Amino acid sequence: MRTQPKRSGLSDKVAVQAPAPREMYREACQDEDGNRYTVIVYRPFPRINLTRYALEDGTPVRFIDDCLFEIESTGQTLSRCP
């Protein structure tokens, strides 16, 4: 009779947790009506030259040019505040 190793009941798989996004800086912006927003510029993965943009509540924002952003879900344009 051959013996079998004991099983702990735990999975053999190792859970890998993704690193937290690294915030680089924040931009004060406003829409056409003068409502103020804060756009967070961050890197989702360290060591990868990829930049993402989002509002403080996590809503994705698209970079248009040096002066404009666009809220992806609504198409609303935000300009950087002077």
Secondary structure, 3 states (H helix, E strand, C coil): CCCCCCCCCCCCCCCCCCCCCEEEEEEEEECCCCCEEEEEEEECCCCCCCCEEEECCCCEEEECCCCEEEECCCCCEEEECC
